[in-house]
């Protein structure tokens, strides 16, 4: 039995016959389509029911603002640097620890913002969020 040219028996066939491969793939596809729904074994259980609600305790946030002149306000009340450190120490001891929302005026020097962030970090506050306003031009 020869797969080559009938005129020359020494030539080797260099093409692969794809028909048997396609047949095998189609048979495997049909087998998988039939067997996959059978594989799903589910154990039916009658689970107990409870009327409890998840307890999501979200700590309050603290609003700290810095205006262009460097005046710091804590929840709307102006504070001096010593009172700021005391407030941070009191808040950092709470559990769960509240998040510090920092609002800085656009013209505030970065040094003032960095000093406030440093005071919060040394006081033990781990969560600081920067509050911005959306761009109205878009």
Z-matrix of the N, CA and C atoms (Angstrom, degrees):
N
C 1 1.440
C 2 1.515 1 108.03
N 3 1.302 2 116.52 1 127.37
C 4 1.447 3 121.75 2 -174.64
C 5 1.515 4 109.80 3 -121.07
N 6 1.339 5 115.99 4 138.71
C 7 1.455 6 120.86 5 177.75
C 8 1.522 7 111.58 6 -102.46
N 9 1.261 8 118.29 7 -7.08
C 10 1.452 9 122.98 8 -175.47
C 11 1.508 10 112.23 9 -91.41
N 12 1.271 11 115.09 10 -160.75
C 13 1.452 12 123.45 11 178.28
C 14 1.533 13 108.33 12 -71.04
N 15 1.356 14 119.01 13 130.06
C 16 1.459 15 119.52 14 -178.30
C 17 1.524 16 112.67 15 -65.08
N 18 1.334 17 118.15 16 -22.15
C 19 1.463 18 120.37 17 179.69
C 20 1.514 19 111.56 18 -74.98
N 21 1.343 20 117.53 19 -32.02
C 22 1.464 21 120.38 20 -176.41
C 23 1.529 22 107.61 21 -130.12
N 24 1.324 23 117.99 22 110.58
C 25 1.461 24 122.04 23 -177.38
C 26 1.521 25 112.99 24 -79.25
N 27 1.330 26 118.31 25 -11.11
C 28 1.464 27 120.45 26 -178.52
C 29 1.526 28 113.72 27 -84.64
N 30 1.332 29 118.55 28 -11.97
C 31 1.472 30 120.68 29 -179.83
C 32 1.529 31 110.32 30 -73.76
N 33 1.309 32 115.60 31 140.99
C 34 1.450 33 122.23 32 178.58
C 35 1.524 34 108.07 33 -96.76
N 36 1.328 35 116.62 34 138.24
C 37 1.458 36 120.20 35 178.96
C 38 1.527 37 108.89 36 -73.53
N 39 1.318 38 117.43 37 124.06
C 40 1.457 39 121.20 38 -175.85
C 41 1.523 40 112.52 39 -102.38
N 42 1.302 41 119.37 40 2.65
C 43 1.453 42 122.54 41 178.89
C 44 1.525 43 109.67 42 -107.42
N 45 1.328 44 115.46 43 144.84
C 46 1.457 45 120.39 44 177.90
C 47 1.521 46 108.08 45 -95.58
N 48 1.301 47 115.84 46 133.91
C 49 1.449 48 120.74 47 178.11
C 50 1.526 49 107.90 48 -80.02
N 51 1.333 50 117.79 49 113.46
C 52 1.459 51 123.21 50 -173.63
C 53 1.527 52 113.10 51 -85.31
N 54 1.309 53 118.91 52 -15.21
C 55 1.459 54 121.33 53 -174.91
C 56 1.528 55 112.67 54 -59.76
N 57 1.335 56 121.02 55 -47.29
C 58 1.469 57 118.70 56 178.19
C 59 1.526 58 113.15 57 -64.49
N 60 1.338 59 117.68 58 -34.03
C 61 1.472 60 120.48 59 178.54
C 62 1.518 61 111.02 60 -66.27
N 63 1.312 62 116.62 61 -41.47
C 64 1.457 63 120.32 62 179.00
C 65 1.526 64 109.74 63 -66.18
N 66 1.333 65 117.78 64 -39.66
C 67 1.460 66 121.00 65 178.37
C 68 1.531 67 110.95 66 -61.70
N 69 1.300 68 116.85 67 -45.08
C 70 1.468 69 120.65 68 179.10
C 71 1.521 70 110.64 69 -62.87
N 72 1.322 71 118.07 70 -42.47
C 73 1.468 72 121.16 71 -179.93
C 74 1.527 73 110.78 72 -64.16
N 75 1.327 74 118.27 73 -40.34
C 76 1.459 75 120.52 74 178.77
C 77 1.526 76 111.25 75 -65.61
N 78 1.317 77 117.50 76 -40.09
C 79 1.455 78 120.64 77 177.67
C 80 1.526 79 110.49 78 -63.80
N 81 1.336 80 117.35 79 -43.98
C 82 1.467 81 120.30 80 177.56
C 83 1.526 82 111.45 81 -62.95
N 84 1.321 83 117.84 82 -40.51
C 85 1.454 84 121.35 83 178.29
C 86 1.521 85 110.68 84 -60.78
N 87 1.325 86 117.72 85 -44.98
C 88 1.457 87 121.18 86 179.34
C 89 1.530 88 110.56 87 -64.49
N 90 1.318 89 117.61 88 -41.03
C 91 1.472 90 120.73 89 178.37
C 92 1.522 91 110.93 90 -61.77
N 93 1.350 92 117.30 91 -44.32
C 94 1.461 93 119.85 92 179.72
C 95 1.526 94 111.30 93 -67.02
N 96 1.309 95 118.60 94 -37.77
C 97 1.462 96 120.80 95 179.09
C 98 1.526 97 110.32 96 -63.51
N 99 1.313 98 117.30 97 -36.60
C 100 1.461 99 120.88 98 -178.92
C 101 1.526 100 111.16 99 -77.08
N 102 1.334 101 118.35 100 -39.07
C 103 1.466 102 119.98 101 -172.53
C 104 1.525 103 114.73 102 -85.42
N 105 1.303 104 120.26 103 -22.87
C 106 1.467 105 121.02 104 -176.12
C 107 1.527 106 111.84 105 -63.13
N 108 1.354 107 121.54 106 -44.67
C 109 1.472 108 118.20 107 177.53
C 110 1.523 109 113.44 108 -64.77
N 111 1.323 110 118.64 109 -25.47
C 112 1.460 111 121.63 110 -179.81
C 113 1.525 112 111.07 111 -73.99
N 114 1.328 113 117.73 112 -28.93
C 115 1.464 114 122.33 113 -175.18
C 116 1.529 115 112.06 114 -68.28
N 117 1.311 116 118.38 115 -25.22
C 118 1.463 117 122.28 116 -175.08
C 119 1.529 118 109.73 117 -69.94
N 120 1.330 119 116.42 118 98.25
C 121 1.455 120 121.96 119 177.55
C 122 1.522 121 107.39 120 -101.26
N 123 1.299 122 117.04 121 118.85
C 124 1.457 123 120.81 122 179.37
C 125 1.518 124 109.22 123 -118.63
N 126 1.309 125 115.16 124 134.20
C 127 1.457 126 120.80 125 176.50
C 128 1.519 127 106.84 126 -96.20
N 129 1.324 128 116.19 127 120.88
C 130 1.457 129 119.91 128 -178.68
C 131 1.522 130 108.50 129 -86.09
N 132 1.323 131 114.58 130 122.88
C 133 1.462 132 121.41 131 179.99
C 134 1.517 133 109.29 132 -123.10
N 135 1.292 134 115.67 133 146.58
C 136 1.451 135 121.20 134 172.81
C 137 1.523 136 106.65 135 -101.19
N 138 1.333 137 115.59 136 94.76
C 139 1.458 138 121.06 137 -174.68
C 140 1.527 139 110.90 138 -79.25
N 141 1.326 140 117.59 139 149.69
C 142 1.461 141 119.97 140 177.74
C 143 1.529 142 110.70 141 -68.41
N 144 1.320 143 114.25 142 154.77
C 145 1.462 144 119.79 143 -178.73
C 146 1.528 145 108.82 144 -113.73
N 147 1.332 146 115.15 145 143.04
C 148 1.465 147 120.63 146 177.78
C 149 1.522 148 108.37 147 -133.75
N 150 1.303 149 116.02 148 150.59
C 151 1.459 150 121.19 149 -176.98
C 152 1.522 151 111.88 150 -104.54
N 153 1.305 152 118.16 151 27.94
C 154 1.460 153 119.93 152 -178.57
C 155 1.523 154 110.16 153 -88.72
N 156 1.299 155 115.57 154 153.07
C 157 1.455 156 122.91 155 177.35
C 158 1.525 157 108.70 156 -106.93
N 159 1.322 158 117.84 157 146.11
C 160 1.467 159 118.13 158 176.72
C 161 1.528 160 110.73 159 -63.44
N 162 1.309 161 115.11 160 142.15
C 163 1.449 162 121.29 161 -176.76
C 164 1.523 163 109.02 162 -98.54
N 165 1.325 164 116.17 163 93.15
C 166 1.465 165 121.37 164 178.01
C 167 1.519 166 108.63 165 -100.38
N 168 1.311 167 115.36 166 99.93
C 169 1.458 168 120.59 167 179.04
C 170 1.523 169 107.71 168 -92.95
N 171 1.317 170 114.71 169 111.55
C 172 1.459 171 119.15 170 177.22
C 173 1.519 172 107.86 171 -102.90
N 174 1.313 173 116.04 172 123.20
C 175 1.466 174 117.86 173 -178.44
C 176 1.529 175 110.54 174 -70.38
N 177 1.322 176 116.36 175 152.04
C 178 1.464 177 118.42 176 177.12
C 179 1.519 178 109.92 177 -68.50
N 180 1.307 179 115.19 178 155.75
C 181 1.460 180 118.03 179 177.71
C 182 1.528 181 109.21 180 -103.03
N 183 1.305 182 114.65 181 155.35
C 184 1.455 183 122.61 182 179.81
C 185 1.523 184 107.35 183 -107.55
N 186 1.327 185 117.20 184 127.16
C 187 1.466 186 121.76 185 177.13
C 188 1.524 187 108.93 186 -95.07
N 189 1.323 188 114.79 187 117.80
C 190 1.461 189 121.20 188 176.19
C 191 1.519 190 107.20 189 -118.69
N 192 1.333 191 116.26 190 128.69
C 193 1.460 192 121.20 191 -178.05
C 194 1.517 193 110.25 192 -122.42
N 195 1.313 194 114.79 193 147.35
C 196 1.472 195 121.22 194 174.18
C 197 1.516 196 106.60 195 -127.93
N 198 1.338 197 116.75 196 124.32
C 199 1.462 198 118.23 197 177.60
C 200 1.526 199 110.22 198 -91.59
N 201 1.307 200 116.28 199 -178.60
C 202 1.466 201 121.42 200 -175.07
C 203 1.528 202 111.98 201 -64.28
N 204 1.327 203 118.21 202 -24.91
C 205 1.468 204 121.68 203 -179.42
C 206 1.526 205 112.04 204 -86.94
N 207 1.318 206 118.02 205 -4.40
C 208 1.459 207 121.03 206 179.10
C 209 1.514 208 113.84 207 92.85
N 210 1.344 209 118.59 208 8.14
C 211 1.456 210 121.78 209 179.38
C 212 1.526 211 108.38 210 -77.65
N 213 1.337 212 116.19 211 126.10
C 214 1.466 213 122.36 212 -178.21
C 215 1.518 214 108.70 213 -99.86
N 216 1.325 215 116.59 214 132.74
C 217 1.459 216 121.28 215 175.62
C 218 1.518 217 108.86 216 -118.68
N 219 1.330 218 116.68 217 139.25
C 220 1.474 219 124.14 218 179.82
C 221 1.519 220 106.55 219 -112.33
N 222 1.322 221 116.95 220 109.86
C 223 1.475 222 122.91 221 -175.73
C 224 1.528 223 111.57 222 51.96
N 225 1.316 224 117.10 223 40.28
C 226 1.459 225 122.50 224 176.60
C 227 1.507 226 115.13 225 89.77
N 228 1.322 227 118.66 226 -6.33
C 229 1.463 228 121.87 227 179.98
C 230 1.525 229 109.52 228 -106.17
N 231 1.349 230 118.02 229 127.31
C 232 1.468 231 119.64 230 179.11
C 233 1.536 232 110.74 231 -64.83
N 234 1.326 233 115.70 232 138.45
C 235 1.466 234 121.05 233 179.53
C 236 1.524 235 109.04 234 -132.84
N 237 1.332 236 115.42 235 151.59
C 238 1.461 237 120.65 236 174.26
C 239 1.532 238 108.30 237 -90.04
N 240 1.325 239 118.54 238 169.61
C 241 1.469 240 120.23 239 -176.45
C 242 1.529 241 114.05 240 -58.17
N 243 1.342 242 118.05 241 -36.19
C 244 1.466 243 119.93 242 -179.97
C 245 1.530 244 110.95 243 -68.63
N 246 1.325 245 116.64 244 -43.17
C 247 1.471 246 120.16 245 178.43
C 248 1.532 247 110.48 246 -66.43
N 249 1.322 248 117.08 247 -32.73
C 250 1.463 249 120.66 248 177.36
C 251 1.520 250 110.47 249 -63.19
N 252 1.342 251 116.88 250 -45.00
C 253 1.460 252 120.40 251 178.38
C 254 1.523 253 111.51 252 -63.25
N 255 1.330 254 117.02 253 -38.97
C 256 1.461 255 120.47 254 178.63
C 257 1.529 256 111.04 255 -66.17
N 258 1.331 257 116.60 256 -42.86
C 259 1.471 258 120.44 257 178.14
C 260 1.530 259 111.03 258 -62.68
N 261 1.317 260 117.14 259 -41.33
C 262 1.470 261 120.94 260 179.08
C 263 1.523 262 109.96 261 -64.27
N 264 1.333 263 117.80 262 -40.25
C 265 1.468 264 120.72 263 179.52
C 266 1.524 265 110.88 264 -65.02
N 267 1.331 266 117.43 265 -39.89
C 268 1.468 267 120.67 266 179.51
C 269 1.529 268 110.46 267 -66.76
N 270 1.322 269 116.58 268 -44.12
C 271 1.466 270 121.16 269 -176.42
C 272 1.527 271 111.27 270 -70.79
N 273 1.340 272 117.68 271 -35.97
C 274 1.462 273 119.90 272 -177.85
C 275 1.526 274 112.15 273 -69.37
N 276 1.342 275 116.81 274 -19.63
C 277 1.464 276 120.29 275 179.26
C 278 1.528 277 111.86 276 -82.62
N 279 1.331 278 118.51 277 -10.87
C 280 1.454 279 121.50 278 -178.94
C 281 1.529 280 110.52 279 -74.16
N 282 1.331 281 115.05 280 154.36
C 283 1.463 282 120.09 281 176.46
C 284 1.512 283 108.13 282 -133.16
N 285 1.290 284 121.08 283 121.72
C 286 1.452 285 129.97 284 -2.68
C 287 1.524 286 110.61 285 -72.76
N 288 1.301 287 113.44 286 150.30
C 289 1.454 288 120.30 287 -174.56
C 290 1.532 289 110.66 288 -74.44
N 291 1.340 290 117.92 289 128.22
C 292 1.462 291 119.41 290 179.74
C 293 1.524 292 112.14 291 -70.98
N 294 1.326 293 114.62 292 160.74
C 295 1.461 294 121.13 293 178.99
C 296 1.516 295 108.90 294 -93.69
N 297 1.313 296 116.14 295 140.07
C 298 1.455 297 122.53 296 179.29
C 299 1.526 298 108.26 297 -93.04
N 300 1.343 299 117.53 298 116.88
C 301 1.461 300 121.72 299 176.61
C 302 1.517 301 108.07 300 -97.27
N 303 1.309 302 115.60 301 113.71
C 304 1.457 303 121.85 302 -175.05
C 305 1.521 304 110.20 303 -99.29
N 306 1.323 305 115.42 304 121.51
C 307 1.466 306 121.63 305 175.88
C 308 1.524 307 106.99 306 -115.35
N 309 1.314 308 115.95 307 121.57
C 310 1.459 309 120.25 308 -179.93
C 311 1.529 310 108.68 309 -121.33
N 312 1.326 311 115.25 310 137.25
C 313 1.452 312 119.99 311 176.31
C 314 1.527 313 109.16 312 -63.07
N 315 1.304 314 115.52 313 151.84
C 316 1.466 315 120.48 314 -177.96
C 317 1.532 316 111.92 315 -60.53
N 318 1.310 317 117.59 316 -31.60
C 319 1.462 318 120.90 317 -176.87
C 320 1.522 319 113.16 318 -96.07
N 321 1.319 320 117.28 319 9.42
C 322 1.465 321 121.33 320 178.47
C 323 1.517 322 109.89 321 -70.64
N 324 1.325 323 118.52 322 131.36
C 325 1.464 324 119.65 323 175.82
C 326 1.526 325 111.32 324 -62.56
N 327 1.293 326 116.01 325 142.32
C 328 1.462 327 120.86 326 -178.41
C 329 1.523 328 111.34 327 -60.60
N 330 1.310 329 117.28 328 -29.15
C 331 1.461 330 121.17 329 -179.76
C 332 1.532 331 110.79 330 -58.75
N 333 1.337 332 117.41 331 -40.88
C 334 1.472 333 120.33 332 179.33
C 335 1.526 334 111.05 333 -65.40
N 336 1.326 335 116.76 334 -40.80
C 337 1.464 336 120.35 335 178.88
C 338 1.528 337 109.82 336 -65.64
N 339 1.329 338 116.99 337 -42.41
C 340 1.466 339 120.97 338 -179.92
C 341 1.521 340 111.14 339 -64.57
N 342 1.327 341 117.64 340 -38.99
C 343 1.468 342 120.75 341 178.47
C 344 1.528 343 111.00 342 -64.85
N 345 1.335 344 116.89 343 -40.77
C 346 1.461 345 120.00 344 178.28
C 347 1.527 346 110.92 345 -65.78
N 348 1.332 347 117.29 346 -41.77
C 349 1.459 348 120.40 347 177.54
C 350 1.520 349 111.13 348 -63.81
N 351 1.324 350 117.02 349 -39.31
C 352 1.459 351 121.21 350 178.17
C 353 1.526 352 110.80 351 -65.43
N 354 1.327 353 116.93 352 -40.74
C 355 1.468 354 120.20 353 178.40
C 356 1.529 355 110.69 354 -64.49
N 357 1.323 356 116.93 355 -38.76
C 358 1.468 357 120.22 356 178.93
C 359 1.525 358 110.48 357 -67.09
N 360 1.318 359 116.88 358 -40.87
C 361 1.466 360 119.86 359 -178.91
C 362 1.525 361 111.33 360 -68.75
N 363 1.325 362 117.51 361 -43.85
C 364 1.465 363 119.35 362 179.39
C 365 1.523 364 111.14 363 -69.68
N 366 1.338 365 117.23 364 -25.54
C 367 1.461 366 120.79 365 177.01
C 368 1.518 367 113.10 366 -77.64
N 369 1.325 368 117.61 367 -13.14
C 370 1.456 369 120.48 368 176.75
C 371 1.515 370 115.61 369 106.61
N 372 1.335 371 118.29 370 5.02
C 373 1.465 372 119.81 371 177.07
C 374 1.526 373 109.46 372 -80.63
N 375 1.328 374 115.39 373 129.85
C 376 1.461 375 119.71 374 -176.67
C 377 1.517 376 113.40 375 -102.47
N 378 1.322 377 118.03 376 -22.31
C 379 1.460 378 121.39 377 -175.14
C 380 1.516 379 109.86 378 -112.38
N 381 1.340 380 115.24 379 115.17
C 382 1.456 381 121.64 380 177.67
C 383 1.513 382 107.26 381 -127.19
N 384 1.322 383 116.47 382 127.23
C 385 1.459 384 121.51 383 177.71
C 386 1.519 385 109.83 384 -117.45
N 387 1.337 386 116.22 385 138.40
C 388 1.452 387 121.59 386 178.03
C 389 1.522 388 108.55 387 -94.88
N 390 1.326 389 116.33 388 127.45
C 391 1.457 390 121.11 389 -179.25
C 392 1.518 391 108.20 390 -101.12
N 393 1.330 392 115.42 391 128.04
C 394 1.469 393 121.71 392 178.25
C 395 1.510 394 108.76 393 -127.43
N 396 1.314 395 115.40 394 167.65
C 397 1.464 396 121.20 395 175.64
C 398 1.515 397 107.88 396 -107.14
N 399 1.336 398 117.77 397 145.04
C 400 1.455 399 119.15 398 179.54
C 401 1.522 400 111.61 399 -66.92
N 402 1.317 401 115.63 400 151.30
C 403 1.445 402 122.37 401 179.53
C 404 1.521 403 108.91 402 -72.09
N 405 1.337 404 117.63 403 119.15
C 406 1.463 405 121.70 404 -175.84
C 407 1.516 406 112.44 405 -76.62
N 408 1.319 407 118.56 406 -15.24
C 409 1.463 408 121.42 407 -177.33
C 410 1.511 409 112.83 408 -76.96
N 411 1.306 410 117.85 409 -11.80
C 412 1.470 411 119.95 410 -177.17
C 413 1.491 412 111.25 411 -95.80
